[in-house]
Amino acid sequence: MNRVWDYIGFAVWFSGLGYIVLWLLGSPDHLMLPPALHAVGVASAMLVPVRLLLCAVSRWRAAAGAALAVPMRKPAAVLRPRRRKPAHPLRPVKPRSHFGLRGMPE
């Protein structure tokens, strides 16, 4: 479900930036869009600065939290290499001298 929300967020972000560029560089013909598309475009364009502001705040809070945090040691389980299963030698297999089903009449 997280991936779906990521895709939806990208679509809203892309349409918002597109609507902003349409207003900045667009011709008077873009005013001929249906009102529903204008509503979706304005809503998406309003979410772009909100998302930028939220990203900046979260980065600022993460940087402040990382500066205050005491550096923690890694647990011993992370430092030790993983145990590997011992390699068992493969048993030799006798080659077949016939093909087909065994014990079936010919």
N, C-alpha and C positions, 0 to 999 in steps of 0.2 A: 504494500500500500504506500510505502514511502516513495517508491519510484513513481507512482501515479501522481502524487502530490508534487514531486520534482518536475514532472512533465507539465503539469498544469501551471506551476509557477513559472516555468520557462516560457510557456505560451502567453501568459499574461504579461510577463516582462517584455517579450519580443513585440507583442501587439502594442504595449504602452510606448515603447521606444519608437516603434513605427509610426504611431499616431503623433508623437511629438515631432518627429522628422517631417511628417506630412504637413503639420501646421507651420513649421519653420521654413521648409523649402517648397511647399506645395503651391500649386496654382489655384486660381479661384474655382476651378472645376471640382476641387475636393469638397467644396461646400455643398455639392449636389448629392452627397451620400445620404442614405436613409437615416432618420432620427435614431433608430435602434443601433446602427453602427457608430453613430456619434456618441451615444450613451456608453457603449462598450469601450470605445476608444478613450473617452474622457476618464472613465473609471480605471482603465488600465494605466493611463498616463498619470493618474493621481497616485497609483500604487508604486510607481517607479521611485519617486523621491522618498516615499515612506520606507520602502525596502532598503534604499541606500542609507537612510538614517539609522534603521535598525541594525544593518550590517556594521556601520561605523561604531555604534554604541556597543554592540556585542564584542567587537574586536578590542575596543578600549577597555571594557570590563575584563576580558580575558587577559589582556596584557597587564592590567593592574593586579589581577588575581595571581598571575604567574610570578610577578615580582615579589609578592608577599609570601608565597608558598615556600615551605622549607623543602629543599631538594631531598626526595625520598630515595632510599636505596632499593635496588631491584630485589625481589625475593630470590631465595636460593634456588628455587625451582627454575627460574628463568636463566640463571647463570650456568646451571648444570646442563651438559648436553643430554639429549634424549637417549633413552636406552633403545637399542635396536634389537630386534629379534635375532636369535642366533640362526645362521644359515644352515639349514638341514641339507645334507647331500641328497641329491635325487636318486631314487632307486632305479636301477637299470630295468628296462622293460624288454621282455623277450619279443622279438619280431614275429608277426603273424605269418603263418605258412599257408593260410587259406583265406578266402573272402566269403561273405554271406553269413547266413544264420547257422548256428551250431545245432546239431542234432535234428535237423529238418530233412525229411526224405527228398531225394532228388527227383 
